[in-house]
């Protein structure tokens, strides 16, 4: 377009996103949907740690709560589900499709400091939050330092 400004940072971000998807697919992090040849997609996630827990937030709008599965196996958090395609619309009706549909699986390696017996998951406004409390021994402790008279 004449007169349009190019934003090299935006273009780099788009290329990075495409490369990330390519590598995730090549490394087997995305799986093909199990029903009806569903399209593979990888919902975005944030993982952070506090003193007491590890928290995983994953964006999965449009995924029915009853199709979401959360489990822990071999120190790996596994989140899976399926976003169904729009009902009542024929494929020919779409002029553009940018959202992904079908099954997804995300796997996150867990530190040994997590208590897998107390995992809690909550789904609200399209975001699944999984809280993994840390074992009591793994939580940071304050250690008092005593002073000797010679210092």
PyMOL commands that set and color helices and strands:
alter all, ss='L'
color gray80, all
select helices_A, chain A and resi 8-26+65-67+91-93+116-118+136-138
alter helices_A, ss='H'
color red, helices_A
select strands_A, chain A and resi 45-49+53-59+69-73+76-83+102-109+120-124+127-133
alter strands_A, ss='S'
color yellow, strands_A
deselect
rebuild
show_as cartoon
